[in-house]
Amino acid sequence: MSALAPHSLSHFTVPPSEQEEQVRRDVHAANDTCSLIVAVELCLT
């Protein structure tokens, strides 16, 4: 989680609605990345 800290701090300068949209995008991207990593690991094992 510490890796997200600097990125999260930048959200405080953004309007709430835009912040929510950005957070949603970040979470979606993180989920895609996790899924991709899991898929690659499954393929490699």
C-alpha positions in Angstrom: 0.0 0.0 0.0 2.9 2.4 0.6 3.5 2.6 -3.1 0.0 4.1 -3.5 0.6 6.8 -0.9 2.3 9.5 -3.1 -0.3 8.9 -5.8 -3.2 9.1 -3.4 -1.9 12.4 -2.0 -2.2 14.0 -5.4 -6.0 13.3 -5.3 -6.6 15.9 -2.6 -5.9 18.7 -5.0 -8.6 17.4 -7.4 -12.4 18.1 -7.2 -14.3 15.2 -5.4 -16.2 14.1 -8.5 -13.0 14.0 -10.6 -11.2 12.4 -7.7 -13.8 9.6 -7.6 -13.5 9.0 -11.3 -9.7 8.8 -11.0 -9.9 6.4 -8.1 -12.3 4.3 -10.0 -9.9 4.3 -13.0 -6.9 3.4 -10.7 -8.8 0.6 -9.1 -9.9 -0.8 -12.5 -6.3 -0.6 -13.8 -5.0 -2.3 -10.6 -7.6 -5.1 -11.0 -6.6 -5.5 -14.7 -2.9 -5.7 -13.7 -3.6 -8.2 -10.9 -5.7 -10.4 -13.3 -2.9 -10.2 -15.9 -0.2 -11.2 -13.3 -2.4 -14.1 -12.1 -3.0 -15.2 -15.7 0.7 -15.1 -16.5 1.6 -17.0 -13.3 -1.0 -19.7 -14.1 0.4 -20.0 -17.6 4.0 -20.3 -16.3 3.3 -23.0 -13.6 
